[in-house]
Amino acid sequence: MAYVIYQEGYVIYGYGQTKEEAINDASEWTDIDKDNLKETHEANHGDMVIEKITKKHLICLEAQSDVSEAFHCFCN
């Protein structure tokens, strides 16, 4: 299992094999408050979300030159 961090309704900030890797990756682009990360089912527009993703999603993200706009990786 892997993880992705994104701002609901806006942009993907990072991903990783573990929660910590995803947080570290996202921290390169924005300030991450670990205590305020939401899960998908509890997120509102604009919230920062951490979500479990499959290996298929991770491979898709890793293939992108700009992961910030890689939401299409989650459409299949």
ZADO-1210 file (C-alpha; in nm, 4 decimals, padded with zeros to 6 digits):
<atoms>
<atom x="00.0000" y="00.0000" z="00.0000" code="MET" pos="1"/>
<atom x="00.1102" y="00.3570" z="-00.0663" code="ALA" pos="2"/>
<atom x="-00.0222" y="00.7036" z="00.0199" code="TYR" pos="3"/>
<atom x="-00.0982" y="01.0306" z="-00.1564" code="VAL" pos="4"/>
<atom x="-00.1468" y="01.3771" z="-00.0074" code="ILE" pos="5"/>
<atom x="-00.3632" y="01.6292" z="-00.1860" code="TYR" pos="6"/>
<atom x="-00.5732" y="01.9348" z="-00.1233" code="GLN" pos="7"/>
<atom x="-00.9363" y="01.8380" z="-00.1822" code="GLU" pos="8"/>
<atom x="-01.0549" y="02.0002" z="-00.5024" code="GLY" pos="9"/>
<atom x="-00.7156" y="02.1443" z="-00.5974" code="TYR" pos="10"/>
<atom x="-00.3815" y="01.9694" z="-00.6293" code="VAL" pos="11"/>
<atom x="-00.1726" y="01.6630" z="-00.5422" code="ILE" pos="12"/>
<atom x="00.1283" y="01.7562" z="-00.3287" code="TYR" pos="13"/>
<atom x="00.3081" y="01.4298" z="-00.2712" code="GLY" pos="14"/>
<atom x="00.3077" y="01.0535" z="-00.2428" code="TYR" pos="15"/>
<atom x="00.5115" y="00.7719" z="-00.0956" code="GLY" pos="16"/>
<atom x="00.5272" y="00.4084" z="00.0068" code="GLN" pos="17"/>
<atom x="00.4525" y="00.5098" z="00.3675" code="THR" pos="18"/>
<atom x="00.2583" y="00.7923" z="00.5314" code="LYS" pos="19"/>
<atom x="00.5870" y="00.9485" z="00.6410" code="GLU" pos="20"/>
<atom x="00.7292" y="00.9366" z="00.2861" code="GLU" pos="21"/>
<atom x="00.4135" y="01.0995" z="00.1498" code="ALA" pos="22"/>
<atom x="00.4259" y="01.3725" z="00.4154" code="ILE" pos="23"/>
<atom x="00.7947" y="01.4385" z="00.3459" code="ASN" pos="24"/>
<atom x="00.7322" y="01.4536" z="-00.0288" code="ASP" pos="25"/>
<atom x="00.4385" y="01.6925" z="00.0117" code="ALA" pos="26"/>
<atom x="00.6387" y="01.9070" z="00.2556" code="SER" pos="27"/>
<atom x="00.8662" y="02.0068" z="-00.0326" code="GLU" pos="28"/>
<atom x="00.5740" y="02.2035" z="-00.1807" code="TRP" pos="29"/>
<atom x="00.3608" y="02.3150" z="00.1135" code="THR" pos="30"/>
<atom x="00.3480" y="02.3220" z="00.4914" code="ASP" pos="31"/>
<atom x="00.1917" y="01.9993" z="00.6169" code="ILE" pos="32"/>
<atom x="00.0239" y="01.9846" z="00.9557" code="ASP" pos="33"/>
<atom x="00.0124" y="01.6107" z="01.0291" code="LYS" pos="34"/>
<atom x="-00.2596" y="01.6624" z="01.2899" code="ASP" pos="35"/>
<atom x="-00.4942" y="01.8259" z="01.0374" code="ASN" pos="36"/>
<atom x="-00.4691" y="01.5721" z="00.7550" code="LEU" pos="37"/>
<atom x="-00.8138" y="01.4317" z="00.6784" code="LYS" pos="38"/>
<atom x="-00.9214" y="01.1023" z="00.5311" code="GLU" pos="39"/>
<atom x="-01.1191" y="01.1161" z="00.2065" code="THR" pos="40"/>
<atom x="-01.4572" y="01.0409" z="00.3656" code="HIS" pos="41"/>
<atom x="-01.4227" y="01.3309" z="00.6132" code="GLU" pos="42"/>
<atom x="-01.2666" y="01.5944" z="00.3863" code="ALA" pos="43"/>
<atom x="-01.4306" y="01.9145" z="00.2711" code="ASN" pos="44"/>
<atom x="-01.3279" y="02.1246" z="-00.0273" code="HIS" pos="45"/>
<atom x="-00.9842" y="02.2731" z="00.0473" code="GLY" pos="46"/>
<atom x="-00.8860" y="02.0267" z="00.3229" code="ASP" pos="47"/>
<atom x="-00.5523" y="01.8487" z="00.3098" code="MET" pos="48"/>
<atom x="-00.6125" y="01.4753" z="00.2623" code="VAL" pos="49"/>
<atom x="-00.4009" y="01.1654" z="00.3074" code="ILE" pos="50"/>
<atom x="-00.5331" y="00.8631" z="00.1218" code="GLU" pos="51"/>
<atom x="-00.4227" y="00.5042" z="00.0741" code="LYS" pos="52"/>
<atom x="-00.3576" y="00.4209" z="-00.2900" code="ILE" pos="53"/>
<atom x="-00.2854" y="00.1022" z="-00.4813" code="THR" pos="54"/>
<atom x="00.0401" y="00.0047" z="-00.6486" code="LYS" pos="55"/>
<atom x="-00.1304" y="00.0817" z="-00.9840" code="LYS" pos="56"/>
<atom x="-00.1978" y="00.4401" z="-00.8699" code="HIS" pos="57"/>
<atom x="00.1584" y="00.4761" z="-00.7400" code="LEU" pos="58"/>
<atom x="00.3044" y="00.3606" z="-01.0727" code="ILE" pos="59"/>
<atom x="00.0862" y="00.6132" z="-01.2557" code="CYS" pos="60"/>
<atom x="00.1990" y="00.8952" z="-01.0229" code="LEU" pos="61"/>
<atom x="00.5657" y="00.8025" z="-01.0606" code="GLU" pos="62"/>
<atom x="00.5313" y="00.8215" z="-01.4410" code="ALA" pos="63"/>
<atom x="00.4062" y="01.1830" z="-01.4334" code="GLN" pos="64"/>
<atom x="00.6325" y="01.4799" z="-01.4953" code="SER" pos="65"/>
<atom x="00.3932" y="01.6968" z="-01.2899" code="ASP" pos="66"/>
<atom x="00.2106" y="01.5014" z="-01.0188" code="VAL" pos="67"/>
<atom x="00.0232" y="01.8132" z="-00.9106" code="SER" pos="68"/>
<atom x="-00.2172" y="01.7564" z="-01.2003" code="GLU" pos="69"/>
<atom x="-00.2192" y="01.3750" z="-01.2002" code="ALA" pos="70"/>
<atom x="-00.5742" y="01.3236" z="-01.0747" code="PHE" pos="71"/>
<atom x="-00.6387" y="01.1150" z="-01.3897" code="HIS" pos="72"/>
<atom x="-00.4353" y="00.8400" z="-01.2189" code="CYS" pos="73"/>
<atom x="-00.7345" y="00.7838" z="-00.9915" code="PHE" pos="74"/>
<atom x="-01.0052" y="00.7650" z="-01.2587" code="CYS" pos="75"/>
<atom x="-00.9515" y="00.3964" z="-01.3364" code="ASN" pos="76"/>
</atoms>
